[in-house]
Amino acid sequence: MLGGVFGRLWTAAVVSRLGDALRNPALALLAASVTRDPRAIAAVVVAGQLPPLLFGLLGGVYADRWDRRRTMAASDALRAALVGGFALLVATSEVHVAVLAGCAFLLAALGTLFDAAAFAMLPALVPADRLAVANGRLQAGTAVAGGLVGAPLAGVLFAVGAAVPFAVDAVTFAVAALLALTLRPTVGSLRPPASRTPDSATARRRVAWRAAGDGLRWIWRDRTLRRITLLSMVTNIAISGLIAVIVLYALDVLKVPTTGYGLFMSAALFGALGGGLLSGRIAARLGTLPGLRWVLVAETLAVATLAVARHPVPGAIALAVFSAGTASWNALSSAYGQRNVPAEMLGRVGSAQRTAGLLAAPVGAVGAGFLGSAAGLPPVLYAAAAVFAVVTLSSWRALRS
């Protein structure tokens, strides 16, 4: 058993994810009701994607500098106030696209701090030998909250009233903030070791930016963690390319009916749920690093199967297996870092890994777009399978204890 304190962390993370899953589609729907200009709608989407890239490393700095329990609580309390005020604005007046973009940006910026603190907090709540199980359950819970509950519910709530999904989102953040305040360490400390910081604001900013690079430097010095991060970056290129074309591939190549696309994509959700729940067993039976290697084997076979499939059923099965592998990889790689990185560095190292993965994603999406336009959709899947095959072969030597 992981204990009640982990249950509260799990609930806080899942409730926050549910709020995100309600808000993001609702923002897109609201933007579409305000304007039909694709550039304006895209600006709202990009505004929500930029903060993890701009502030991800700094989020890790402050997660390592401040009390992590209070950081989580404060981040979600601020998000509750912000999105609650936004819901009131939507209910009482017309909202400009710039306001939508600003709200998306601020919420995502606060989210980077919450995520960094939650990642760094977990080893203080869960024994080291249970970290893979804990991360797997977090992966499974957030997958269900985001895909099975949040995304479908967002449209229903928006139909009731444009402000309703944002009001519910505010409630989810408030609940998560209260839950975060109840967390008490069972293994380690929620407060990083105290460090002396300069007195002037300018000096503190310089120190913060310099400290932001500490996570990257730690990853580079740790051979195994460096290899895990590099392998994740390369696979993220293939994953983002697949995501970029999956809707067209499903409709045009696999011949999924338009009415059945939601059902087809639910295979990815259930795959992620299964992969998250299996992560602990994989780590217990194989070990973390061997488990990562075998997960890559499964993902490679799944992408290759999806590339040659020409019917919705084998395509959905392959997609489910691939999603299961991705969830397991995330859980196992997180557990490795949480177990091997010092507590005072966890926020910066975890944020550096996430930022590296995010930087790689646009490369895959852009590449898939050009390749799909020039050669058709199947070559995009073949290329993704080739990338995974190379990564899998590399991992067999790179990921050894």
C-alpha positions as CSV (number, residue, x, y, z in Angstrom):
1,M,0.0,0.0,0.0
2,L,1.2,3.5,-0.7
3,G,-0.6,5.2,2.2
4,G,-3.2,7.9,2.7
5,V,-0.7,10.7,2.2
6,F,0.0,9.5,-1.4
7,G,-3.8,9.2,-1.9
8,R,-4.1,12.9,-1.1
9,L,-1.3,13.8,-3.5
10,W,-2.8,11.5,-6.2
11,T,-6.2,13.2,-5.7
12,A,-4.8,16.7,-5.9
13,A,-2.9,15.9,-9.1
14,V,-5.9,14.1,-10.7
15,V,-8.3,16.9,-9.7
16,S,-5.9,19.5,-11.2
17,R,-5.7,17.5,-14.4
18,L,-9.4,17.2,-14.6
19,G,-9.7,21.0,-14.4
20,D,-7.1,21.4,-17.1
21,A,-9.0,18.9,-19.3
22,L,-12.2,21.0,-18.8
23,R,-10.6,24.3,-19.4
24,N,-8.5,23.8,-22.5
25,P,-11.3,22.6,-24.8
26,A,-13.6,25.2,-23.3
27,L,-11.0,27.9,-24.1
28,A,-10.9,26.7,-27.7
29,L,-14.7,26.6,-27.9
30,L,-14.9,30.1,-26.4
31,A,-12.3,31.4,-28.8
32,A,-14.2,30.0,-31.7
33,S,-17.4,31.7,-30.5
34,V,-15.5,35.1,-30.4
35,T,-13.7,34.8,-33.7
36,R,-13.3,32.6,-36.7
37,D,-9.8,33.8,-37.5
38,P,-7.6,30.7,-37.3
39,R,-4.6,32.9,-36.3
40,A,-6.4,34.2,-33.3
41,I,-7.5,30.8,-32.2
42,A,-4.0,29.4,-32.7
43,A,-2.7,32.3,-30.6
44,V,-4.8,31.1,-27.6
45,V,-3.4,27.6,-28.0
46,V,0.2,28.8,-28.3
47,A,-0.2,31.0,-25.2
48,G,-1.0,27.9,-23.2
49,Q,2.0,26.0,-24.6
50,L,4.7,28.7,-24.2
51,P,5.1,28.9,-20.3
52,P,6.6,25.4,-19.9
53,L,9.2,26.3,-22.4
54,L,9.9,29.8,-21.1
55,F,9.6,29.1,-17.3
56,G,10.0,25.4,-16.9
57,L,13.6,25.6,-15.7
58,L,12.7,28.5,-13.3
59,G,9.8,26.5,-12.0
60,G,12.2,23.8,-10.9
61,V,14.4,26.4,-9.2
62,Y,11.6,27.6,-7.0
63,A,10.4,24.1,-6.3
64,D,13.8,23.4,-4.9
65,R,13.9,26.7,-3.0
66,W,10.5,26.9,-1.4
67,D,8.4,24.5,0.8
68,R,6.9,22.2,-1.8
69,R,3.6,21.6,-0.1
70,R,2.9,25.3,0.2
71,T,4.2,25.8,-3.3
72,M,1.6,23.4,-4.7
73,A,-1.1,24.9,-2.6
74,A,-0.3,28.5,-3.5
75,S,0.0,27.7,-7.2
76,D,-3.5,26.1,-7.3
77,A,-5.0,28.7,-5.0
78,L,-3.8,31.4,-7.4
79,R,-5.1,29.4,-10.4
80,A,-8.5,29.0,-8.6
81,A,-8.7,32.7,-8.1
82,L,-7.6,33.5,-11.7
83,V,-9.9,31.1,-13.5
84,G,-12.8,31.9,-11.1
85,G,-12.5,35.6,-12.0
86,F,-12.3,34.6,-15.6
87,A,-15.5,32.6,-15.3
88,L,-17.2,35.7,-13.8
89,L,-16.0,37.8,-16.7
90,V,-17.2,35.3,-19.3
91,A,-20.6,35.2,-17.6
92,T,-21.1,39.0,-17.4
93,S,-19.4,40.5,-20.5
94,E,-17.9,39.9,-23.9
95,V,-14.4,38.5,-23.7
96,H,-11.6,39.5,-26.2
97,V,-9.2,37.0,-27.6
98,A,-6.3,38.7,-25.9
99,V,-7.9,38.0,-22.6
100,L,-8.3,34.4,-23.5
101,A,-4.6,34.2,-24.4
102,G,-3.6,36.0,-21.3
103,C,-5.6,33.6,-19.1
104,A,-4.2,30.6,-20.8
105,F,-0.6,31.9,-20.4
106,L,-0.9,32.7,-16.7
107,L,-2.6,29.4,-15.8
108,A,0.0,27.4,-17.7
109,A,2.8,29.4,-16.0
110,L,1.5,28.6,-12.6
111,G,1.1,25.0,-13.7
112,T,4.8,24.6,-14.4
113,L,5.5,25.5,-10.7
114,F,2.8,23.1,-9.5
115,D,4.2,20.2,-11.6
116,A,7.8,20.8,-10.5
117,A,6.9,20.8,-6.9
118,A,4.7,17.7,-7.2
119,F,7.4,15.8,-9.0
120,A,10.0,16.7,-6.3
121,M,7.6,16.0,-3.4
122,L,6.8,12.4,-4.3
123,P,10.0,10.8,-2.8
124,A,9.2,12.4,0.5
125,L,5.8,10.6,0.6
126,V,6.5,7.2,-0.9
127,P,9.4,4.7,-0.2
128,A,12.0,4.4,-3.0
129,D,10.9,0.9,-3.9
130,R,7.3,2.0,-4.5
131,L,8.1,5.1,-6.7
132,A,7.4,3.2,-10.0
133,V,4.0,2.1,-8.6
134,A,3.2,5.6,-7.4
135,N,4.2,7.3,-10.7
136,G,2.3,4.7,-12.6
137,R,-0.9,5.4,-10.7
138,L,-0.4,9.1,-11.2
139,Q,-0.1,8.4,-15.0
140,A,-3.2,6.3,-15.0
141,G,-5.3,8.7,-12.9
142,T,-4.4,11.8,-14.9
143,A,-5.1,9.8,-18.2
144,V,-8.6,9.0,-17.0
145,A,-9.2,12.5,-15.7
146,G,-8.0,14.1,-18.8
147,G,-9.4,11.8,-21.5
148,L,-12.3,9.8,-20.2
149,V,-13.9,12.4,-18.0
150,G,-12.6,15.9,-18.6
151,A,-12.5,16.2,-22.4
152,P,-16.1,14.9,-23.0
153,L,-17.5,16.8,-20.0
154,A,-16.0,20.1,-21.2
155,G,-18.3,20.2,-24.3
156,V,-21.4,19.3,-22.2
157,L,-20.6,22.0,-19.6
158,F,-19.9,24.6,-22.3
159,A,-23.3,23.8,-23.9
160,V,-24.9,24.6,-20.5
161,G,-23.1,27.9,-20.3
162,A,-19.8,29.3,-21.6
163,A,-18.7,30.2,-18.0
164,V,-19.6,26.8,-16.5
165,P,-16.5,24.8,-17.3
166,F,-14.3,27.6,-16.0
167,A,-16.3,27.8,-12.8
168,V,-15.9,24.1,-12.3
169,D,-12.2,24.4,-13.1
170,A,-11.9,27.0,-10.3
171,V,-13.4,24.5,-7.9
172,T,-11.0,21.8,-8.9
173,F,-8.0,24.0,-8.3
174,A,-9.4,25.1,-4.9
175,V,-9.9,21.4,-3.9
176,A,-6.4,20.5,-5.0
177,A,-4.9,23.5,-3.1
178,L,-6.6,22.3,0.1
179,L,-5.5,18.8,-0.4
180,A,-1.9,19.9,-0.9
181,L,-2.0,21.6,2.5
182,T,-2.8,18.3,4.2
183,L,0.3,16.6,2.9
184,R,2.9,15.5,5.5
185,P,6.2,13.7,4.7
186,T,6.5,10.0,5.6
187,V,9.9,9.3,4.1
188,G,11.8,12.6,3.7
189,S,11.2,16.3,3.9
190,L,8.9,18.5,1.9
191,R,11.2,21.5,2.4
192,P,14.5,21.6,0.5
193,P,17.6,22.4,2.6
194,A,17.8,26.0,3.4
195,S,20.3,28.1,1.3
196,R,21.5,31.6,1.6
197,T,20.2,33.9,-1.1
198,P,21.4,37.4,-2.0
199,D,19.7,40.4,-0.5
200,S,19.1,42.4,-3.6
201,A,16.3,41.6,-6.1
202,T,18.7,41.8,-9.0
203,A,21.2,39.4,-7.4
204,R,18.3,37.0,-6.6
205,R,17.2,37.0,-10.2
206,R,20.8,36.3,-11.4
207,V,21.1,33.5,-8.9
208,A,17.7,32.0,-10.0
209,W,18.7,32.0,-13.7
210,R,22.1,30.5,-12.9
211,A,20.4,27.9,-10.7
212,A,18.0,27.1,-13.6
213,G,21.0,25.5,-15.4
214,D,21.9,23.3,-12.5
215,G,19.3,20.7,-13.5
216,L,20.7,20.5,-17.0
217,R,24.3,20.2,-15.7
218,W,23.3,17.5,-13.3
219,I,21.6,15.5,-16.1
220,W,24.7,15.9,-18.2
221,R,27.1,14.7,-15.5
222,D,24.9,11.6,-14.6
223,R,25.5,9.2,-17.5
224,T,22.3,7.1,-17.1
225,L,20.1,10.1,-16.5
226,R,21.6,11.9,-19.5
227,R,20.9,8.9,-21.7
228,I,17.3,8.5,-20.5
229,T,16.8,12.2,-21.3
230,L,18.3,12.0,-24.7
231,L,16.3,8.9,-25.6
232,S,13.1,10.6,-24.4
233,M,13.9,13.6,-26.6
234,V,14.3,11.5,-29.7
235,T,11.2,9.4,-29.0
236,N,9.3,12.7,-28.4
237,I,10.1,13.7,-32.0
238,A,8.5,10.5,-33.3
239,I,5.5,10.8,-30.8
240,S,4.7,14.4,-31.7
241,G,4.9,13.5,-35.4
242,L,2.5,10.6,-34.9
243,I,0.1,12.9,-32.9
244,A,0.3,15.5,-35.7
245,V,-1.1,13.2,-38.3
246,I,-3.1,10.6,-36.3
247,V,-6.5,12.1,-37.1
248,L,-5.8,12.0,-40.9
249,Y,-4.2,8.6,-40.7
250,A,-7.2,7.2,-38.8
251,L,-9.7,8.6,-41.2
252,D,-7.9,8.2,-44.6
253,V,-5.7,5.2,-44.1
254,L,-7.4,3.1,-41.5
255,K,-10.8,4.1,-42.8
256,V,-12.2,4.9,-39.3
257,P,-15.7,6.5,-39.7
258,T,-15.9,10.0,-38.6
259,T,-18.5,9.0,-36.0
260,G,-16.2,6.4,-34.7
261,Y,-13.0,8.5,-34.3
262,G,-13.7,9.2,-30.6
263,L,-14.1,5.5,-30.0
264,F,-10.9,4.8,-31.9
265,M,-8.9,7.3,-29.9
266,S,-10.3,5.9,-26.6
267,A,-7.9,3.0,-27.3
268,A,-5.0,5.4,-26.5
269,L,-6.7,6.3,-23.2
270,F,-7.3,2.8,-22.0
271,G,-3.7,1.9,-23.1
272,A,-2.3,4.7,-21.0
273,L,-4.4,3.5,-18.1
274,G,-3.1,0.0,-18.4
275,G,0.5,1.0,-18.9
276,G,0.4,3.2,-15.8
277,L,-1.0,0.5,-13.6
278,L,1.5,-2.1,-14.9
279,S,4.5,0.1,-14.3
280,G,5.1,-1.1,-10.8
281,R,5.0,-4.7,-11.8
282,I,7.4,-4.1,-14.6
283,A,9.9,-2.4,-12.2
284,A,9.4,-5.2,-9.6
285,R,9.9,-8.0,-12.1
286,L,12.6,-6.6,-14.5
287,G,14.1,-3.6,-12.7
288,T,13.7,0.0,-13.8
289,L,16.4,0.2,-16.5
290,P,15.7,-3.2,-18.1
291,G,12.0,-2.3,-17.9
292,L,12.6,0.8,-19.9
293,R,14.4,-1.2,-22.6
294,W,11.5,-3.7,-22.9
295,V,9.0,-0.8,-22.9
296,L,10.8,0.6,-26.0
297,V,10.6,-2.8,-27.7
298,A,6.8,-2.8,-27.1
299,E,6.5,0.7,-28.4
300,T,8.6,0.0,-31.5
301,L,6.5,-3.1,-32.4
302,A,3.3,-1.1,-31.8
303,V,4.3,1.8,-34.1
304,A,5.4,-0.7,-36.8
305,T,2.0,-2.5,-36.5
306,L,0.2,0.8,-36.7
307,A,2.2,1.8,-39.8
308,V,1.2,-1.4,-41.7
309,A,-2.3,-1.6,-40.4
310,R,-5.1,-0.8,-42.9
311,H,-8.1,-1.6,-40.7
312,P,-9.4,0.2,-37.6
313,V,-9.3,-2.8,-35.2
314,P,-5.5,-3.7,-35.5
315,G,-4.8,0.0,-35.6
316,A,-6.7,0.6,-32.4
317,I,-4.9,-2.3,-30.7
318,A,-1.5,-1.0,-31.8
319,L,-2.4,2.5,-30.6
320,A,-3.4,1.1,-27.2
321,V,-0.1,-0.8,-26.8
322,F,1.9,2.2,-27.9
323,S,0.1,4.4,-25.3
324,A,0.6,1.8,-22.6
325,G,4.3,1.9,-23.4
326,T,4.5,5.7,-23.3
327,A,2.8,5.8,-19.9
328,S,5.1,3.1,-18.5
329,W,8.2,4.9,-19.9
330,N,7.1,8.1,-18.2
331,A,6.4,6.4,-14.9
332,L,9.7,4.3,-14.9
333,S,11.9,7.2,-16.0
334,S,10.4,9.5,-13.4
335,A,10.9,6.8,-10.7
336,Y,14.6,6.5,-11.7
337,G,15.2,10.2,-11.3
338,Q,13.3,10.5,-8.1
339,R,15.3,7.6,-6.6
340,N,18.8,8.8,-7.8
341,V,18.7,12.6,-7.7
342,P,19.3,14.4,-4.4
343,A,16.1,15.8,-2.8
344,E,17.4,19.4,-3.1
345,M,17.9,19.0,-6.9
346,L,14.7,17.1,-7.8
347,G,12.7,20.2,-8.9
348,R,15.4,21.5,-11.2
349,V,16.3,18.1,-12.7
350,G,12.7,17.1,-13.3
351,S,11.9,20.5,-14.9
352,A,15.0,20.2,-17.1
353,Q,13.9,16.8,-18.4
354,R,10.4,18.0,-19.1
355,T,11.7,21.2,-20.9
356,A,14.0,19.1,-23.0
357,G,11.2,16.9,-24.1
358,L,9.0,19.8,-24.9
359,L,11.7,21.4,-27.1
360,A,11.9,18.2,-29.1
361,A,8.2,17.9,-29.8
362,P,7.7,20.7,-32.4
363,V,10.5,19.2,-34.5
364,G,8.5,16.0,-34.9
365,A,5.2,17.8,-35.6
366,V,6.8,20.1,-38.3
367,G,8.7,17.2,-39.9
368,A,5.5,15.0,-40.0
369,G,3.7,17.8,-41.7
370,F,6.2,18.2,-44.4
371,L,6.8,14.5,-44.9
372,G,3.1,13.8,-45.0
373,S,2.5,16.5,-47.5
374,A,5.3,15.4,-49.8
375,A,5.1,11.6,-49.5
376,G,1.7,10.7,-47.9
377,L,0.7,9.6,-44.4
378,P,2.1,6.0,-44.2
379,P,5.7,7.2,-44.6
380,V,5.2,9.4,-41.5
381,L,4.4,6.2,-39.5
382,Y,7.3,4.3,-41.1
383,A,9.6,7.1,-40.1
384,A,8.3,7.0,-36.5
385,A,8.8,3.3,-36.4
386,A,12.4,3.7,-37.7
387,V,13.1,6.3,-35.0
388,F,11.8,4.0,-32.3
389,A,13.8,1.1,-33.7
390,V,17.0,3.1,-33.5
391,V,16.3,4.3,-30.0
392,T,15.5,0.7,-28.9
393,L,18.7,-0.7,-30.3
394,S,20.6,2.2,-28.6
395,S,18.9,1.6,-25.3
396,W,20.0,-2.0,-25.1
397,R,23.6,-0.8,-24.5
398,A,22.9,2.7,-23.0
399,L,20.5,1.6,-20.3
400,R,22.4,-0.8,-18.2
401,S,22.9,-0.7,-14.5
